[in-house]
Amino acid sequence: MPRIRSKSVLALALAGALAAAATCGCSKSMEPLPRPDPVQQLASVHSTPLAGCAPSGVFRGFDRNDYPGDSTMRSLYGTFAFTGYWLTPPPGERSNTWIGKRDTLRQQGWGFLILANGRFDKEIVKAQKGGTTPAQLGRKDAAVAVAAAKSEGFPQHAIVFLDQEEGGRLLDEQSEYLLAWTEAVAASDYKPGVYASGQPVPDGPGKTIDTVQHIRSLVKEQHLHEVAIYDYQDACPPAPGCTLDSKPLNEAGELDLTVWQYSQSPRRPEITKACAKTYAADGNCYAPGFPSLAIDLDAAATADPSSGR
C-alpha cells in the first residue's frame, strides 16, 4: 500500500474458538509463498490447532485493495485467520469491492483488520487552499469511516485503522489531519488505529525517524487518545519476506504493535534484496494456490486484530 515521502479448499474452523483465541502455537511449519505444494499445504493447515496460526505464535492475515471473491476467501481461510477490510475506496481506487462482505466473511470464520483510506499531503494542502483546514478534513473523513463501520455492522469498540501512506516525519498539515482523524474516531463508538511506516528514514545529521515513532511522540506530547499501530515494515531484515513463517511482532523494530505488515506486493527492491528469492519473479507475493492473487502479508497477536467479529 505505502509510499515513502523521502523517496509504500480449506475447511471452516470453529468460529467461536478462533475469535476467543489470544495466542497460538503451531508445531509444524507452513510452505513458503508464493508456490506451495497444494497437498502439503492442505495437510499442514489441518495439522494446525488454530486457523492461521504461525509457528512463531502469531496469527497470519493478509490485505489487498480488491475483494478476491467469496469462494477464494473461503479457500484462503485456514491458511489465514484475518483479512484487511476496507470501509472506503482503497488508495488510488474510485470504488470499494469489500463493502457488504462482512457477514459472509464472518460466517466463514474470518477475523478483521478494518481499514479506512487517508489523504496524501497534496490532497490536504489542496483542501487547505480551498478553505478546509487539515483538522476539519480529518474530522470529515473520520465521520465517513465511522458511518461506514456502523453500516457494515462492525461492533462498538472495534479498531479502525487510518491508512497513512506517506512515510517519514509527518509534515505539520499531515499530523494535524491524522490526529484530528484519530481523536474524532476516539470520540465515536470505535477506537482509532493508524497504518504507518516503521521503516527508518534520514532525519537530520546522523539521525533517523520512522512514522510510527513520530505519531507516538505526538500522541504522548499532546496527551491524546491511545492509537493502535499497524506497522508496515517489509525491509529484510527484520521482515522475513514473502513467507507464511512470520516472525513474532516484537522483531518488527517497534514496541506494542497490533499488526505487522511484513511483506508487500510488489516488493520494494531497495529494502528487500536479502529476501528477494521469497517473492515471485515479478516482485509480487501471491496467495498459496492462487498464482494470480497478489497480497500483502500481515501478522497479529490475535485472530481478530480489529475486534471486528
C-alpha positions as CSV (number, residue, x, y, z in Angstrom):
1,M,0.0,0.0,0.0
2,P,2.6,2.6,1.1
3,R,4.7,5.4,-0.3
4,I,7.8,6.8,1.5
5,R,7.7,10.6,1.3
6,S,11.5,11.0,1.3
7,K,11.6,9.0,-1.6
8,S,4.7,2.3,0.4
9,V,-10.2,-26.0,-0.4
10,L,-9.7,-25.4,3.3
11,A,-12.5,-26.3,5.8
12,L,-14.0,-23.8,8.2
13,A,-12.6,-23.9,11.7
14,L,-14.8,-23.3,14.7
15,A,-15.5,-19.6,14.6
16,G,-16.1,-19.2,18.3
17,A,-12.7,-20.7,19.2
18,L,-11.0,-18.5,16.6
19,A,-12.5,-15.3,17.9
20,A,-11.7,-16.1,21.5
21,A,-8.1,-17.2,21.0
22,A,-5.5,-14.6,22.0
23,T,-2.3,-16.6,21.2
24,C,-1.5,-19.6,19.1
25,G,1.1,-22.3,18.9
26,C,2.0,-24.4,15.9
27,S,4.2,-27.4,15.8
28,K,4.6,-27.6,12.0
29,S,5.9,-25.0,9.6
30,M,3.9,-23.9,6.5
31,E,5.2,-23.9,3.0
32,P,6.8,-20.6,1.9
33,L,5.0,-18.4,-0.6
34,P,4.4,-18.0,-3.5
35,R,4.4,-21.5,-4.8
36,P,3.4,-24.0,-2.1
37,D,2.5,-27.6,-2.9
38,P,-1.3,-27.9,-2.6
39,V,-1.3,-31.3,-0.9
40,Q,1.4,-30.3,1.6
41,Q,-0.4,-27.0,2.3
42,L,-3.7,-28.8,3.0
43,A,-2.1,-31.3,5.3
44,S,-0.2,-28.6,7.1
45,V,-3.3,-26.5,7.7
46,H,-5.3,-29.4,9.0
47,S,-2.5,-30.2,11.4
48,T,-2.6,-26.7,12.8
49,P,-4.6,-26.3,16.0
50,L,-6.0,-22.9,15.2
51,A,-6.7,-21.3,11.8
52,G,-4.0,-19.0,10.5
53,C,-1.6,-19.9,13.3
54,A,2.1,-19.5,12.5
55,P,4.9,-21.4,14.2
56,S,6.1,-18.2,15.7
57,G,2.9,-17.9,17.8
58,V,1.2,-15.2,15.8
59,F,-1.8,-15.3,13.6
60,R,-1.5,-14.8,9.8
61,G,-3.5,-12.3,7.8
62,F,-3.4,-10.6,4.5
63,D,-4.7,-7.4,2.9
64,R,-5.3,-6.2,-0.7
65,N,-7.3,-3.5,-2.3
66,D,-9.7,-5.7,-4.3
67,Y,-12.0,-8.2,-2.8
68,P,-10.9,-11.7,-4.0
69,G,-14.4,-13.2,-4.2
70,D,-16.4,-15.4,-1.8
71,S,-15.1,-18.7,-2.9
72,T,-11.5,-17.6,-2.9
73,M,-11.9,-16.2,0.6
74,R,-13.4,-19.5,1.7
75,S,-10.4,-21.3,0.3
76,L,-7.9,-19.0,2.0
77,Y,-9.4,-19.2,5.4
78,G,-7.4,-21.6,7.5
79,T,-4.1,-20.6,5.9
80,F,-5.0,-17.1,7.2
81,A,-7.0,-16.1,10.2
82,F,-7.8,-12.4,9.4
83,T,-8.2,-10.2,6.4
84,G,-8.0,-6.5,5.7
85,Y,-11.4,-4.9,5.2
86,W,-11.8,-1.5,3.5
87,L,-14.5,0.8,4.7
88,T,-13.7,3.3,2.0
89,P,-12.2,3.1,-1.5
90,P,-8.6,1.9,-1.1
91,P,-5.6,4.1,-2.2
92,G,-5.9,5.0,-5.8
93,E,-9.3,3.4,-6.3
94,R,-12.7,5.0,-7.0
95,S,-14.8,2.2,-5.7
96,N,-14.7,-0.3,-2.8
97,T,-15.4,-4.0,-3.5
98,W,-15.3,-5.0,0.2
99,I,-18.5,-3.3,1.2
100,G,-21.3,-5.7,2.1
101,K,-19.0,-8.6,2.6
102,R,-18.6,-8.6,6.4
103,D,-21.4,-11.1,7.2
104,T,-20.2,-13.5,4.5
105,L,-16.6,-13.4,5.9
106,R,-17.7,-13.6,9.5
107,Q,-19.7,-16.8,8.7
108,Q,-16.6,-18.2,7.0
109,G,-14.7,-17.6,10.3
110,W,-12.6,-14.6,9.4
111,G,-11.2,-12.0,11.8
112,F,-10.9,-8.4,10.6
113,L,-8.4,-5.7,10.1
114,I,-10.6,-2.7,9.5
115,L,-9.1,0.0,7.1
116,A,-10.0,3.5,6.0
117,N,-8.1,5.4,3.4
118,G,-6.3,8.6,4.4
119,R,-5.1,11.6,2.4
120,F,-1.8,12.3,0.6
121,D,-0.1,15.5,1.6
122,K,-1.0,17.1,-1.7
123,E,-4.7,16.5,-1.0
124,I,-4.5,18.0,2.4
125,V,-2.7,21.1,1.0
126,K,-5.3,21.4,-1.8
127,A,-8.2,21.3,0.7
128,Q,-6.4,23.8,2.9
129,K,-6.1,26.3,0.0
130,G,-9.8,25.8,-0.6
131,G,-10.6,26.9,2.9
132,T,-10.8,23.5,4.7
133,T,-8.2,23.1,7.4
134,P,-6.4,19.8,7.8
135,A,-8.2,19.2,11.1
136,Q,-11.6,19.8,9.5
137,L,-10.7,17.4,6.7
138,G,-9.6,14.8,9.2
139,R,-12.8,15.0,11.2
140,K,-14.8,14.8,8.0
141,D,-13.0,11.7,6.8
142,A,-13.3,10.1,10.3
143,A,-17.1,10.7,10.2
144,V,-17.3,8.8,6.8
145,A,-15.2,5.9,8.2
146,V,-17.4,5.7,11.4
147,A,-20.6,5.8,9.4
148,A,-19.3,3.0,7.1
149,A,-18.2,0.9,10.1
150,K,-21.7,1.2,11.6
151,S,-23.4,0.4,8.2
152,E,-21.2,-2.7,7.8
153,G,-22.3,-3.9,11.3
154,F,-18.9,-3.8,13.0
155,P,-19.3,-3.8,16.8
156,Q,-18.7,-1.0,19.1
157,H,-15.0,-0.6,20.2
158,A,-13.7,-2.2,17.1
159,I,-10.4,-0.6,15.9
160,V,-10.5,1.3,12.6
161,F,-7.1,1.9,11.1
162,L,-6.3,5.1,9.1
163,D,-4.2,4.3,6.1
164,Q,-1.2,6.8,6.3
165,E,0.6,6.0,3.0
166,E,3.4,8.5,3.1
167,G,6.3,7.8,5.5
168,G,9.0,9.6,7.4
169,R,8.4,12.5,9.7
170,L,4.9,13.9,9.2
171,L,4.6,17.5,7.9
172,D,2.6,19.8,10.1
173,E,-0.6,19.6,8.0
174,Q,-0.3,15.8,7.9
175,S,0.0,15.4,11.6
176,E,-2.9,17.9,12.1
177,Y,-5.1,15.8,9.7
178,L,-4.1,12.5,11.2
179,L,-4.6,13.4,14.8
180,A,-7.9,15.1,14.1
181,W,-9.0,11.8,12.5
182,T,-7.9,9.6,15.4
183,E,-9.4,11.9,18.0
184,A,-12.7,12.0,16.1
185,V,-12.8,8.2,15.9
186,A,-11.9,8.0,19.6
187,A,-14.9,10.2,20.4
188,S,-17.2,7.8,18.5
189,D,-18.2,4.2,19.3
190,Y,-14.9,3.0,17.7
191,K,-11.2,3.0,18.6
192,P,-8.5,4.7,16.4
193,G,-5.6,3.0,14.8
194,V,-3.1,4.0,12.2
195,Y,-1.3,2.1,9.4
196,A,2.1,3.7,9.2
197,S,5.7,3.1,8.2
198,G,8.2,1.6,10.6
199,Q,11.0,2.0,8.1
200,P,13.6,4.4,9.4
201,V,14.5,7.4,7.1
202,P,17.1,10.2,7.5
203,D,16.0,12.9,9.9
204,G,19.0,15.2,10.2
205,P,22.7,14.6,10.5
206,G,23.3,11.1,12.0
207,K,19.6,10.7,12.9
208,T,16.7,8.6,11.6
209,I,13.0,8.6,12.3
210,D,10.0,6.5,11.2
211,T,6.4,7.4,11.0
212,V,5.3,5.1,13.8
213,Q,7.7,6.8,16.2
214,H,6.6,10.3,15.2
215,I,2.9,9.5,15.6
216,R,3.5,8.0,19.1
217,S,5.6,11.0,20.1
218,L,2.9,13.5,19.0
219,V,0.1,11.5,20.8
220,K,2.2,11.5,24.0
221,E,3.2,15.2,23.8
222,Q,-0.4,16.3,23.2
223,H,-2.0,13.9,25.7
224,L,-4.3,12.4,23.1
225,H,-6.2,9.1,23.0
226,E,-4.2,5.9,22.5
227,V,-3.7,4.9,18.9
228,A,-3.3,1.2,17.9
229,I,-0.4,0.7,15.4
230,Y,-0.5,-1.3,12.2
231,D,3.2,-1.1,11.2
232,Y,4.3,-1.6,7.6
233,Q,7.9,-2.7,7.7
234,D,8.9,-5.0,4.9
235,A,12.7,-4.4,4.9
236,C,14.7,-7.6,5.1
237,P,15.7,-7.8,7.9
238,P,13.7,-7.6,10.1
239,A,11.0,-8.8,7.7
240,P,11.3,-12.5,6.6
241,G,9.9,-11.8,3.1
242,C,7.0,-13.5,1.3
243,T,6.6,-16.5,3.6
244,L,3.9,-17.8,5.9
245,D,6.6,-18.3,8.6
246,S,6.1,-14.8,10.0
247,K,8.2,-13.6,12.9
248,P,6.9,-12.5,16.4
249,L,5.7,-8.9,16.4
250,N,8.5,-7.7,18.7
251,E,11.0,-8.4,15.9
252,A,9.5,-5.7,13.7
253,G,11.5,-3.0,15.5
254,E,8.6,-1.3,17.3
255,L,7.0,-2.0,20.7
256,D,3.4,-2.8,21.3
257,L,2.2,-3.4,17.8
258,T,-1.3,-4.5,17.0
259,V,-0.4,-5.7,13.4
260,W,2.8,-6.0,11.4
261,Q,2.7,-5.9,7.6
262,Y,5.9,-7.7,6.8
263,S,5.5,-8.3,3.0
264,Q,4.1,-6.2,0.2
265,S,3.1,-6.6,-3.4
266,P,5.0,-5.6,-5.2
267,R,8.1,-5.7,-3.1
268,R,10.3,-2.6,-2.6
269,P,13.5,-3.7,-4.3
270,E,15.7,-1.2,-2.4
271,I,15.0,-2.8,1.0
272,T,14.1,-6.4,0.2
273,K,17.3,-7.6,-1.6
274,A,18.0,-10.1,1.2
275,C,14.7,-11.8,0.8
276,A,14.1,-11.3,-2.9
277,K,14.0,-15.1,-3.6
278,T,10.9,-15.5,-1.4
279,Y,8.9,-13.4,-3.9
280,A,7.7,-14.3,-7.3
281,A,9.8,-13.3,-10.3
282,D,7.6,-10.2,-10.9
283,G,8.2,-9.0,-7.4
284,N,4.7,-9.8,-6.1
285,C,3.7,-12.1,-3.2
286,Y,1.0,-14.5,-4.2
287,A,-1.6,-16.3,-2.1
288,P,-1.0,-20.1,-1.9
289,G,-3.0,-21.9,-4.5
290,F,-3.8,-18.6,-6.3
291,P,-0.9,-17.7,-8.6
292,S,-2.6,-14.5,-9.8
293,L,-3.8,-13.2,-6.4
294,A,-1.1,-10.7,-5.2
295,I,-1.4,-9.9,-1.5
296,D,0.4,-8.2,1.4
297,L,1.1,-10.4,4.4
298,D,0.3,-9.4,8.0
299,A,0.9,-10.9,11.4
300,A,-1.0,-10.2,14.6
301,A,-1.2,-11.4,18.2
302,T,-4.9,-12.3,17.8
303,A,-7.1,-13.8,15.1
304,D,-9.2,-10.7,15.0
305,P,-6.9,-7.7,15.5
306,S,-9.6,-5.0,15.0
307,S,-12.0,-6.9,17.2
308,G,-14.4,-6.7,14.3
309,R,-16.2,-10.0,14.7
